[in-house]
Amino acid sequence: MDDLNTIDKAAMFLSTGLMFLGIVVLGFVETLTGQPHFPVATEGGEVVAYGTFGPTLRTGLVVAGLVVLLVYAGYKLATPVEPATDDTTDVSTAD
């Protein structure tokens, strides 16, 4: 975790934040408001009640978080890996 650059941290925080907002925060708000967690339909199939937030919004936030991770993965695949440098020198004593 010490070798993370700014892009690594931004991608992790943005994707985690979007998914956390879409799953946990909006779910908690729906629980507090007492709205149904799923669309309520009549026998004829007509939707008569939604939750506080539509499923499109919540799904969109989670998918946006996954897209950020996908773009970040493409970035990591496209950038060359820097070789590890070892600044310590091994001093061996031969007897």
N, C-alpha and C positions, 0 to 999 in steps of 0.2 A: 504494500500500500504506500510505501514511501516514494516510489518512482512514478506516481501518477502526475500527468501534466494537467494543464487547465482544461483542455478538451475532454480528457477522461473524466474529470470531476464534474464538468458541466453536463456531459451526457448522462452520467449516473444520477445526478441530482434532478435533472429535468425529467428523465424517464420515470424515476421513482416517484417524483412529485406528481406527475400526471396520473400515474396508475393509482397512487395512494388517494389522490383527490377523487378519482372516478369510482373507486371501490369503497374505501373506508369512510371518507368525509361525507360524500353524498348519501351513502347508505345510512350513516349515523343521523344525518339531517332528516332523511325520510322516516327513520325510526322515531325521532323526536316529534315530528309533525303528525304522526299517526296515519299517514296516507298508506294506501295499499302498496305493496312492493311489486306488484305485477298488474297489468291491465285487467280490469273487471269487465266482462262481456255478458251480454244477455244471451238467451238461448238462440236467438237468431244470428249471433255473431257480431252484433254491434257493440263497440267499445263504449262503455258509459263512464268509466273512471280510470284515471292514470295516477301514477305516483306523483310526488312533488316534482321530480325531474323525469323527463322522458327517458326511455331506455336508449334512445339514440344519443343523447348527451353523454350518458355514463359510458356507453360502449365506445363512443368517439374519443373520450379522454383516455381510456385504456388502450385503444388502438393507436392513438397518437404517441403514447409512451412506448409502445412496441415498435412503432416506426422510427422513433428516435434511436432506440437500441439497434435497429436494423441499419440505419444510416451510420451509426457509430461503428458497427461491425464492418461495414464496407470501408470506412475510413481506416480502421486498423489493418484490414487486409491490404489496402493500397499503399500504406506507408511502410518503408523499409525498417527492419529491425536493426537497432544499433547494437553493435557487438559489445559484450560486457567487457569492461576493462578492470583488471585487478591491479591495484596500485601497490599491493603488498608484495614484497619480494621474499621468496622462501630462502632462508639461509640453512643450508644443511651442513652438518658437521660429519665428515667421514672419519671414522676411527681406523 
